[in-house]
Amino acid sequence: MFFGLANSPSTFSALMNDIFKDLIILGKVTIYLDNILIFTNDIEEHRTLVREVLKRLAERDLFCKPEKCEFEQPKVEYLGVLVSENRVEMDPVKVKGIAAWPVPQNASDVRKFRGFANFYRRFIKDFSAICKPLDRLTGNAPWKWEAEEQEAFDELKRRFTESPVLSMYDPDCKTRIEVNASGYATGAVLSQEGEDGKWHPVAFHSESMSDAERNYEIYDKEMLAIIRALQAWRHYLEGLPSVFEIQSDHKNLEY
């Protein structure tokens, strides 16, 4: 595959997905470009699957550099997150970078911070609502860094340094969505009941409202939060073997 061609990444991605499509469908392998993650329930199945993946690569003259491979690891870094049994965590190296981020001095600085932080937004509850004062500075508005902006900046950094841990999604577990809407953003939490009987977060979702949406009645804002959550997690919710629960503090939506 030639470097520099505009369609090289998409072409290579399509090739890899075609080679391993049956293993991807089984939920044993996930691939992003040349990053291959193999995960199984036991070591024997894992070794069998690793051999099969390597065999298919060799048959197509696709090679792996040993120094870039990790085998039989209880925890691995994959695309900026740490993945282990039933857990997904933020990369602590990147979290340290956020914790040490200097106070922005202009709109460009804010955009850089937001862009970096946005990668981990699914770990942060009410991400969009927290970022609202910062987002106002990324457009053409006059630069104004006051107490509200500083509080939003500090709160977002604090949320990151708490190092939230998400559970791995399991379609066989009881599933619940909790939604809420404020004056300018919607938020939702996707949770599942664990073996300990407690509910554990799988992902957070938040999204700012447009000017028109901010004029909605509270009933419609809460419904908007539900619609957005269902759209965001459609790939999890469609085809579940059991019903899932949606929780909203707006009781009229029950009818």
C-alpha positions in Angstrom: 0.0 0.0 0.0 1.5 3.3 -1.1 1.9 6.1 1.6 0.5 9.5 0.8 -2.4 8.5 -1.4 -5.7 9.9 -0.1 -7.6 6.6 -0.3 -4.9 4.4 1.1 -6.3 4.2 4.6 -9.8 3.4 3.5 -8.6 0.8 1.0 -6.4 -0.9 3.5 -9.2 -0.8 6.1 -11.6 -2.5 3.7 -8.9 -5.2 2.9 -8.4 -6.0 6.6 -12.1 -6.1 7.3 -12.6 -8.5 4.4 -9.8 -10.8 5.5 -11.1 -11.1 9.1 -14.8 -10.4 8.6 -15.9 -13.8 10.1 -13.7 -13.2 13.3 -15.0 -9.6 13.6 -18.6 -10.8 13.4 -17.9 -13.4 16.1 -16.7 -10.6 18.4 -13.3 -12.1 18.8 -11.2 -9.6 16.8 -11.4 -5.8 16.3 -9.3 -4.0 13.8 -8.5 -0.4 13.0 -6.2 -0.1 10.0 -3.1 -2.1 11.1 -4.1 -2.3 14.8 -5.4 -5.8 15.6 -6.9 -6.6 19.0 -7.7 -10.3 19.8 -9.7 -11.1 22.9 -11.1 -14.4 24.2 -12.4 -16.1 27.3 -9.6 -18.6 27.8 -5.9 -19.0 26.9 -6.3 -22.1 24.6 -8.9 -20.3 22.4 -6.7 -17.2 22.4 -3.7 -19.1 21.1 -5.8 -20.8 18.4 -7.1 -17.5 17.3 -3.7 -15.8 17.3 -2.4 -18.6 15.1 -5.3 -18.1 12.7 -4.8 -14.4 12.5 -1.1 -14.8 11.8 -1.8 -17.5 9.2 -4.2 -15.3 7.3 -1.7 -12.4 7.3 1.1 -14.6 6.1 -1.1 -16.0 3.2 -1.5 -12.5 1.9 2.1 -11.3 2.4 1.1 -9.0 5.3 3.8 -8.9 8.0 3.9 -8.0 11.7 7.0 -6.5 13.4 7.6 -8.6 16.5 8.7 -5.5 18.5 5.3 -4.0 17.9 3.3 -7.0 19.0 2.1 -8.0 22.4 0.9 -11.5 23.2 -1.2 -12.9 26.1 -1.4 -9.7 28.0 -4.0 -9.1 30.8 -4.1 -5.4 29.9 -3.2 -3.6 26.6 -3.1 -0.1 25.3 -5.3 0.1 22.2 -6.1 3.3 20.3 -5.5 5.5 23.3 -7.3 3.5 25.9 -6.3 0.7 28.3 -8.3 -2.5 27.8 -8.4 -5.3 30.4 -11.0 -7.8 31.6 -14.4 -6.1 31.8 -12.7 -2.7 32.0 -11.8 0.2 29.8 -9.7 3.1 31.1 -8.1 6.2 29.9 -4.4 6.1 29.1 -2.7 7.6 32.3 0.0 9.2 30.2 -2.6 11.2 28.3 -4.5 12.0 31.5 -1.3 13.5 33.0 -1.0 15.7 29.9 -4.5 17.0 30.5 -3.8 17.6 34.2 -0.7 19.6 33.4 -2.4 21.6 30.6 -1.8 25.4 31.0 -4.6 27.9 31.1 -5.6 28.9 27.5 -4.6 32.3 26.4 -6.6 32.6 23.2 -9.2 30.8 21.1 -6.6 28.6 19.4 -5.5 27.3 22.8 -9.1 26.5 23.7 -9.6 24.6 20.5 -6.4 22.5 21.1 -7.6 21.6 24.6 -11.1 20.8 23.5 -9.8 18.7 20.6 -7.5 16.7 22.9 -10.2 16.3 25.6 -12.9 15.4 23.1 -11.2 12.0 22.4 -12.1 10.8 25.9 -15.6 12.4 26.2 -17.3 9.1 26.6 -15.6 8.7 30.0 -16.9 12.1 31.3 -20.4 12.6 32.5 -22.0 15.8 31.2 -19.0 16.6 29.0 -20.9 19.0 26.7 -22.5 20.9 29.6 -19.2 21.4 31.4 -17.5 22.6 28.1 -20.2 25.1 27.2 -18.3 28.2 28.6 -15.2 27.0 26.7 -17.1 26.4 23.4 -18.3 29.9 23.3 -14.6 31.0 22.9 -13.9 28.8 19.9 -15.9 30.9 17.5 -15.8 34.5 16.6 -16.8 35.8 20.0 -14.4 38.3 21.6 -11.9 36.7 23.9 -13.0 36.8 27.5 -11.5 34.5 30.1 -13.3 35.0 33.4 -14.4 33.0 36.4 -16.9 30.9 34.5 -14.4 29.8 31.9 -11.8 29.1 34.5 -14.3 27.0 36.5 -15.2 25.0 33.4 -11.5 24.4 32.5 -10.7 23.3 36.1 -13.8 21.1 36.4 -13.0 19.3 33.1 -9.4 18.7 34.2 -10.6 17.4 37.6 -13.0 15.0 35.9 -10.2 13.6 33.8 -7.8 13.2 36.7 -10.4 11.1 38.6 -9.6 8.4 36.1 -13.1 7.1 35.5 -13.3 3.4 34.6 -15.9 2.0 32.2 -17.2 -1.5 32.1 -17.0 -3.6 28.9 -20.4 -3.9 27.3 -22.1 -7.3 27.6 -25.3 -7.9 25.6 -26.3 -10.6 28.1 -26.4 -8.2 31.1 -29.3 -6.0 32.2 -29.0 -2.7 30.5 -30.2 0.8 31.6 -30.1 4.3 30.1 -30.4 7.3 32.3 -31.1 10.6 30.5 -31.3 14.3 31.5 -31.6 17.6 29.8 -30.4 21.1 31.0 -31.1 24.4 29.4 -28.4 24.0 26.8 -27.3 20.3 26.6 -28.5 16.7 26.9 -26.7 13.9 28.7 -27.0 10.2 29.2 -25.4 7.2 30.9 -25.4 3.7 29.6 -25.1 1.3 32.5 -25.2 -2.5 33.0 -25.8 -4.6 36.1 -22.7 -6.5 37.2 -22.3 -9.8 39.0 -22.1 -7.8 42.2 -25.7 -6.6 41.7 -24.5 -3.0 41.2 -24.9 -0.8 38.1 -21.7 0.1 36.3 -21.3 2.8 33.6 -20.4 1.6 30.1 -20.4 4.9 28.4 -21.4 8.6 28.8 -23.0 10.7 26.1 -23.6 14.4 26.0 -24.4 16.9 23.3 -25.0 20.6 23.1 -28.4 22.0 21.9 -28.8 24.3 18.9 -30.4 27.7 19.3 -33.7 26.2 18.2 -33.5 23.2 20.5 -32.9 25.5 23.5 -36.3 26.9 22.9 -38.0 23.5 23.3 -40.4 22.9 26.2 -38.9 20.7 28.9 -40.9 17.8 27.7 -39.3 18.0 24.3 -35.8 18.5 25.7 -36.1 15.3 27.8 -37.4 13.5 24.7 -34.5 14.8 22.7 -32.1 13.4 25.3 -33.7 10.0 24.9 -33.6 10.1 21.1 -29.9 11.1 21.1 -29.0 8.4 23.5 -30.8 5.7 21.4 -29.0 7.0 18.3 -25.6 7.1 20.0 -25.9 3.5 21.4 -28.0 1.9 18.6 -25.2 -0.5 17.9 -25.4 -1.8 21.5 -29.2 -1.8 21.9 -30.5 -3.3 18.7 -31.0 -7.0 18.9 -30.6 -7.3 22.7 -32.0 -10.6 24.0 -34.0 -8.7 26.6 -35.6 -5.3 27.0 -33.6 -2.4 28.3 -34.8 0.3 30.7 -34.8 4.1 30.1 -34.9 6.3 33.1 -35.9 10.0 32.9 -36.9 12.4 35.7 -39.7 13.8 33.5 -42.5 11.5 34.5 -44.9 12.6 31.7 -42.8 10.8 29.2 -44.0 7.5 30.6 -47.4 8.0 28.9 
